[in-house]
């Protein structure tokens, strides 16, 4: 499940294949990119592009696959799969745009009305944010 296979799909096909809208997916990638640009670069670069890192994380939650299965699919060591999922989760939750609770729910805080996007282990919701 690589982004290269999905980027030329129309929006409806993308939504069906990935499980979330292209707009939300790109927001997640942008959030991860911003987090990556803020950190000090050291060591080897990741073998997966940011889009594939987000897809791997979504695949972990949405399809309830084990990290071992994902390591085979993405040609990574299982420890790299674990670090990638952890990194994406942290970047999304620290952005303030997403909230992640106990690996069961991710919420997008952008002031939109409550709309269910995924109906699996990972549930993404758009919901209003309290403003003072």
Secondary structure, DSSP 8 states (H G I E B T S, - for coil): --GGGTTTS-HHHHHHHHSS-HHHHHHHHHHHHHHHHHS---S---SS-HHHHHHHHHHHHHS---HHHHHHHHT--HHHHHHHHHHHHHHHHHTSSEEEETTTEEEEESS---EE---SSSEEEEE-----
